[in-house]
Amino acid sequence: MGVTRWLLHKFKDINSDRMKKHIEVIHQNSGKSKAYIVFDMFVNFLTRGSGYTDYFRGNYIQATKAEKDTFVTAKKFYKILEYLNDDDYIVLLNDKLVFDRFFNEYLKRDYLNLRETDAEGLKQFMQGRDIVFAKLTNGECGHGISKIVVKDVKDYDALYKELVENNQLLVEEAIIQNDDLNEINPNAVNSFRVITLYKDGKVYLVNNALRINQDESNVIGCSNDLYFSLGEDGRIDGNVIDDYGNVYDTHPLTGKKFKDVKIAGVKEAFDMCKEAHMRIPQVRYIGWDIAFSVKGPVVVEGNEYPGFGLVQHYKLKDKSTGHLKEISDILGDEMKNIKL
């Protein structure tokens, strides 16, 4: 996909209601008129390729030109990943069945490939389990995931046919989330995004963000979740925010105080991501999704074109610089090879 198509795709997929809410928040925080904000958004879209969420998360309404230059936009990000990630190897990440086989040791759970079995094989896999999840081979953002309660299945032939027709060819054992996360919100397996970058035989940790659902939804990443970064000690490193920059001291549903949060296994998760990345150095920039299970941190999936918004919201750590600076600090002079 070329850069022009990328931008047109982004423009086509604008969520007008969400954009209006972002504009309202910027208006309330800055005192600038909504007309000026819309105009300035459009100017930055034309000159920088920045979408309305880029504009908001980078605090463009108040940022200097030099500060804006440190933030990734969709246009810049595509060019960076086009340079860093070898198309011949990304199938190892973007096909979930291929991914589960290649990175099997980091999953710590069983899975079934419906390309390689029949209804009887599906039945045998589900026996002795309470819940399994069926997934699209190339799904993202929680789409195409079905929760299957084993005791409710009456006809395995019909279920097998339905899953194959839906392209839900991956069936996985459920991840049982650990108590540290359940205390915050037990309704979903919360997702920890860890970004790694490979350079000269070494894998660097670039940034991270843990997403927590606010309500009783069992899907993460497709609504106004809360997110925050974690240090190696499992403590929250910065602010807990939502998509609109609101800062939270406690979880809205459970009342868990974020100052008391300590997640076990964060350093182990970092080390696991670095080790896994060494297996695929041809894809130099990867966004790993990690779950903290009762078995310890487990890999859910790896993303060769991950979203960058989670880690560069200016409110996340009260910073005026963005994700592009984090990448540049690691790549150094190599950044000159990327025509941004």
C-alpha positions as CSV (number, residue, x, y, z in Angstrom):
1,M,0.0,0.0,0.0
2,G,1.4,3.4,-1.0
3,V,1.5,6.4,1.2
4,T,-1.2,8.1,-0.8
5,R,-3.5,5.2,-0.4
6,W,-2.7,5.0,3.3
7,L,-3.7,8.6,3.8
8,L,-6.9,8.2,1.8
9,H,-7.7,5.1,3.8
10,K,-7.2,7.1,7.0
11,F,-9.4,9.9,5.7
12,K,-12.2,7.6,4.7
13,D,-12.2,5.9,8.1
14,I,-12.6,9.1,10.1
15,N,-15.0,8.6,13.0
16,S,-16.8,12.0,12.9
17,D,-18.4,11.6,16.3
18,R,-15.1,10.8,17.9
19,M,-13.4,13.7,16.0
20,K,-16.0,16.1,17.3
21,K,-15.4,15.0,20.8
22,H,-11.7,15.5,20.4
23,I,-12.3,19.0,19.0
24,E,-14.6,19.8,22.0
25,V,-11.8,18.7,24.5
26,I,-9.2,20.8,22.7
27,H,-11.6,23.7,22.7
28,Q,-12.2,23.4,26.4
29,N,-8.5,23.0,27.3
30,S,-7.1,25.6,25.0
31,G,-9.8,28.3,24.7
32,K,-9.3,28.3,20.9
33,S,-12.4,28.4,18.7
34,K,-13.7,25.2,17.2
35,A,-13.4,26.8,13.7
36,Y,-9.7,27.5,14.3
37,I,-9.1,24.0,15.6
38,V,-10.7,22.4,12.6
39,F,-8.7,24.7,10.3
40,D,-5.5,24.0,12.1
41,M,-6.2,20.2,12.0
42,F,-6.7,20.4,8.2
43,V,-3.5,22.4,7.7
44,N,-1.5,19.8,9.8
45,F,-3.1,17.0,7.8
46,L,-2.0,18.5,4.5
47,T,1.5,19.5,5.7
48,R,2.3,16.6,8.1
49,G,-0.1,13.8,7.2
50,S,-1.4,13.9,10.8
51,G,-4.9,12.7,11.6
52,Y,-7.2,14.3,14.2
53,T,-6.0,11.8,16.8
54,D,-2.3,12.6,16.0
55,Y,-3.2,16.2,16.4
56,F,-4.9,15.6,19.7
57,R,-2.4,13.2,21.2
58,G,0.5,15.4,20.2
59,N,-1.1,18.5,21.7
60,Y,-0.5,20.3,18.4
61,I,-2.7,23.2,19.4
62,Q,0.0,24.3,21.8
63,A,3.1,22.5,20.5
64,T,6.0,24.2,18.8
65,K,7.1,23.2,15.3
66,A,10.1,21.5,16.9
67,E,7.9,19.5,19.3
68,K,5.5,18.5,16.5
69,D,8.5,17.2,14.5
70,T,9.1,14.6,17.3
71,F,5.7,13.0,16.9
72,V,4.9,10.1,14.6
73,T,2.0,10.6,12.1
74,A,0.4,8.0,10.0
75,K,2.3,9.2,6.9
76,K,5.7,9.2,8.7
77,F,5.0,5.9,10.5
78,Y,4.2,4.1,7.2
79,K,7.5,5.2,5.7
80,I,9.4,4.2,8.8
81,L,7.9,0.7,8.9
82,E,8.2,0.3,5.1
83,Y,12.0,0.8,5.6
84,L,12.3,-1.3,8.8
85,N,10.1,-4.3,8.1
86,D,10.8,-6.8,5.4
87,D,7.6,-7.7,3.6
88,D,8.8,-11.2,2.9
89,Y,8.8,-12.0,6.7
90,I,5.7,-10.2,8.0
91,V,3.5,-13.2,7.2
92,L,5.1,-14.7,10.4
93,L,3.2,-12.0,12.3
94,N,0.0,-11.1,10.3
95,D,-1.3,-14.7,9.9
96,K,-2.3,-15.8,13.4
97,L,-1.9,-19.5,12.6
98,V,1.6,-19.0,11.3
99,F,2.4,-16.8,14.2
100,D,1.2,-19.4,16.8
101,R,3.3,-22.1,15.3
102,F,6.4,-20.0,14.9
103,F,6.2,-18.4,18.4
104,N,4.6,-21.4,20.1
105,E,6.9,-21.5,23.1
106,Y,5.9,-18.0,24.1
107,L,2.1,-18.7,24.0
108,K,1.9,-21.0,27.0
109,R,-1.5,-22.2,25.8
110,D,-2.9,-24.8,23.4
111,Y,-4.4,-23.9,20.1
112,L,-6.0,-25.7,17.1
113,N,-5.6,-25.1,13.4
114,L,-8.9,-25.8,11.7
115,R,-7.0,-26.0,8.4
116,E,-5.5,-29.3,9.7
117,T,-8.4,-31.0,11.4
118,D,-12.2,-31.8,11.2
119,A,-15.2,-31.5,13.4
120,E,-14.1,-34.5,15.5
121,G,-10.7,-32.9,16.0
122,L,-12.4,-29.7,17.2
123,K,-14.5,-31.7,19.6
124,Q,-11.5,-33.5,21.1
125,F,-9.7,-30.2,21.5
126,M,-12.6,-28.7,23.4
127,Q,-13.1,-31.6,25.7
128,G,-12.1,-30.9,29.3
129,R,-12.1,-27.1,28.8
130,D,-14.7,-24.6,29.9
131,I,-14.1,-21.8,27.3
132,V,-12.2,-21.5,24.0
133,F,-11.9,-18.6,21.6
134,A,-12.2,-18.7,17.9
135,K,-10.3,-16.1,15.9
136,L,-9.9,-14.8,12.4
137,T,-6.4,-15.6,11.0
138,N,-5.9,-11.9,10.2
139,G,-8.2,-10.1,12.7
140,E,-7.3,-7.0,14.6
141,C,-8.7,-4.7,17.3
142,G,-10.7,-7.6,18.8
143,H,-12.8,-8.1,15.7
144,G,-13.6,-11.6,14.6
145,I,-13.1,-13.2,18.0
146,S,-15.9,-15.5,19.3
147,K,-16.1,-16.8,22.8
148,I,-17.3,-20.4,22.9
149,V,-18.7,-21.9,26.0
150,V,-18.0,-25.6,25.6
151,K,-21.0,-26.9,27.6
152,D,-23.3,-25.0,25.3
153,V,-22.1,-26.7,22.1
154,K,-24.6,-29.3,20.9
155,D,-23.5,-29.9,17.3
156,Y,-19.7,-29.9,16.5
157,D,-20.3,-30.5,12.8
158,A,-22.3,-27.3,12.6
159,L,-19.9,-25.4,14.8
160,Y,-16.9,-26.5,12.7
161,K,-18.7,-25.5,9.5
162,E,-19.6,-22.1,10.9
163,L,-16.1,-21.3,12.0
164,V,-14.5,-22.4,8.7
165,E,-17.0,-20.3,6.7
166,N,-16.3,-17.3,8.9
167,N,-12.5,-17.8,8.4
168,Q,-12.2,-18.3,12.2
169,L,-9.6,-21.0,11.7
170,L,-7.7,-20.5,14.9
171,V,-9.2,-21.9,18.1
172,E,-7.3,-21.2,21.3
173,E,-7.4,-22.2,24.9
174,A,-8.6,-19.4,27.1
175,I,-6.0,-17.2,28.9
176,I,-6.7,-17.1,32.6
177,Q,-5.7,-13.6,33.7
178,N,-3.7,-13.2,36.9
179,D,-5.1,-11.6,40.1
180,D,-3.1,-8.4,39.7
181,L,-5.2,-7.5,36.6
182,N,-8.4,-9.0,37.9
183,E,-8.3,-6.6,40.8
184,I,-8.5,-3.7,38.3
185,N,-11.0,-5.2,35.9
186,P,-11.7,-9.0,35.6
187,N,-14.1,-8.7,32.6
188,A,-11.5,-9.0,29.9
189,V,-8.0,-10.3,29.4
190,N,-6.2,-6.9,29.4
191,S,-3.6,-6.3,26.7
192,F,0.0,-5.0,27.4
193,R,1.5,-3.5,24.3
194,V,5.3,-3.7,24.2
195,I,7.2,-2.1,21.3
196,T,10.6,-3.4,20.4
197,L,13.1,-2.3,17.7
198,Y,16.0,-4.3,16.3
199,K,19.3,-2.7,15.4
200,D,22.8,-4.1,14.9
201,G,22.1,-7.5,16.6
202,K,20.3,-6.0,19.6
203,V,16.7,-5.6,20.5
204,Y,15.7,-2.4,22.2
205,L,12.6,-1.7,24.3
206,V,11.0,1.4,22.8
207,N,7.9,1.9,24.9
208,N,4.9,0.1,26.4
209,A,1.3,0.7,27.4
210,L,-1.2,-1.5,29.2
211,R,-4.8,-1.2,28.1
212,I,-7.6,-1.7,30.6
213,N,-11.3,-1.8,29.8
214,Q,-13.4,0.7,31.8
215,D,-16.6,-1.3,31.8
216,E,-17.8,-4.9,31.7
217,S,-16.9,-5.4,28.0
218,N,-14.8,-8.5,27.3
219,V,-13.0,-6.9,24.3
220,I,-10.0,-4.6,24.6
221,G,-8.8,-1.9,22.3
222,C,-12.0,-0.9,20.4
223,S,-13.5,1.6,22.9
224,N,-12.5,4.3,25.3
225,D,-10.2,2.1,27.4
226,L,-7.8,3.4,30.0
227,Y,-4.1,3.0,29.4
228,F,-0.8,3.6,31.2
229,S,2.8,2.5,30.9
230,L,4.6,0.2,33.4
231,G,8.1,0.1,34.8
232,E,10.1,-3.1,35.2
233,D,8.9,-3.2,38.9
234,G,5.3,-3.5,37.7
235,R,4.4,0.0,39.0
236,I,2.6,2.5,36.8
237,D,5.1,4.9,35.2
238,G,3.1,8.1,34.5
239,N,-0.6,8.9,34.2
240,V,-3.6,6.7,33.7
241,I,-5.5,8.2,30.9
242,D,-8.3,7.6,28.4
243,D,-8.5,8.4,24.7
244,Y,-9.5,12.0,25.5
245,G,-6.7,12.7,27.9
246,N,-8.8,12.5,31.1
247,V,-6.5,11.4,34.0
248,Y,-7.8,8.7,36.5
249,D,-6.8,7.9,40.1
250,T,-9.1,4.9,40.4
251,H,-10.8,2.5,38.1
252,P,-14.3,3.6,37.3
253,L,-15.8,0.1,37.7
254,T,-13.9,-1.6,40.5
255,G,-12.6,1.4,42.4
256,K,-9.0,0.0,42.4
257,K,-6.6,2.8,43.3
258,F,-3.9,3.0,40.6
259,K,-1.3,4.1,43.1
260,D,-1.6,0.6,44.6
261,V,-1.2,-1.3,41.3
262,K,1.7,-3.6,41.0
263,I,1.7,-6.1,38.1
264,A,3.9,-9.2,38.5
265,G,6.0,-10.3,35.6
266,V,6.6,-7.0,33.7
267,K,10.4,-7.5,33.5
268,E,9.8,-11.1,32.4
269,A,7.4,-9.8,29.7
270,F,10.1,-7.3,28.5
271,D,12.7,-10.1,28.3
272,M,10.3,-12.4,26.5
273,C,9.5,-9.8,23.8
274,K,13.2,-9.2,23.3
275,E,14.0,-12.9,23.0
276,A,11.1,-13.5,20.6
277,H,12.1,-10.6,18.5
278,M,15.6,-12.1,18.0
279,R,13.9,-14.9,16.1
280,I,12.6,-12.5,13.4
281,P,15.2,-9.7,13.0
282,Q,14.0,-9.0,9.4
283,V,11.0,-7.3,10.9
284,R,12.8,-4.7,12.9
285,Y,9.9,-2.9,14.6
286,I,7.2,-5.0,16.3
287,G,4.3,-4.2,18.6
288,W,3.8,-7.2,20.9
289,D,0.5,-7.8,22.7
290,I,1.1,-9.5,26.0
291,A,-1.3,-10.9,28.6
292,F,-0.5,-11.5,32.2
293,S,-1.8,-14.9,33.0
294,V,-1.7,-17.3,35.9
295,K,1.2,-18.9,34.0
296,G,3.1,-15.6,33.9
297,P,3.3,-13.2,30.9
298,V,2.2,-14.8,27.6
299,V,2.4,-13.6,24.0
300,V,-1.0,-13.0,22.4
301,E,0.2,-11.7,19.1
302,G,2.8,-9.6,17.3
303,N,2.0,-6.7,15.0
304,E,4.2,-5.5,12.2
305,Y,2.1,-2.4,11.7
306,P,0.9,-1.6,15.2
307,G,-0.9,1.5,16.2
308,F,1.3,4.1,17.7
309,G,-1.2,6.3,19.5
310,L,-1.1,4.4,22.7
311,V,2.5,5.3,23.4
312,Q,2.6,8.9,22.3
313,H,-0.3,10.7,24.0
314,Y,1.3,13.7,25.6
315,K,-0.6,13.2,28.8
316,L,0.7,9.6,29.2
317,K,3.9,10.9,30.8
318,D,3.3,14.7,30.6
319,K,5.9,14.8,27.7
320,S,6.1,17.3,24.9
321,T,8.0,14.9,22.6
322,G,6.6,12.0,20.7
323,H,7.3,8.5,19.4
324,L,9.4,9.6,16.5
325,K,12.1,10.8,18.9
326,E,12.1,7.5,20.7
327,I,12.7,5.7,17.4
328,S,15.3,8.2,16.2
329,D,17.2,7.9,19.5
330,I,17.7,4.2,18.8
331,L,18.3,4.4,15.0
332,G,20.6,7.4,15.2
333,D,22.3,8.2,11.9
334,E,20.2,5.5,10.2
335,M,17.2,7.8,10.3
336,K,18.8,9.6,7.4
337,N,18.0,6.6,5.1
338,I,14.3,7.2,5.7
339,K,12.8,9.9,3.5
340,L,10.1,11.4,5.8
